[in-house]
Amino acid sequence: MFGAIIIYDLNRAMRIPYTHDNAIDVALGIYLDWVNVFIRLLRLFGILKPDD
């Protein structure tokens, strides 16, 4: 699922105009996508427990 979100954000980055504000927004979005993927992998392998 997060793979689709990353692809969407990368596609969005290529379509929007190149401005300073857009660059920050896109870079932060892609960075947070990868953080979410990493956290999900940690939970999948049982290294990081959910906050239940």
Residue pairs with C-beta under 8 A, 6 or more apart in sequence:
2 33
2 36
2 37
2 40
3 37
5 33
5 36
6 30
6 33
6 34
6 37
9 26
9 29
9 30
9 33
10 30
12 26
12 29
13 26
13 30
16 22
16 26
39 48
42 48
43 49
43 50
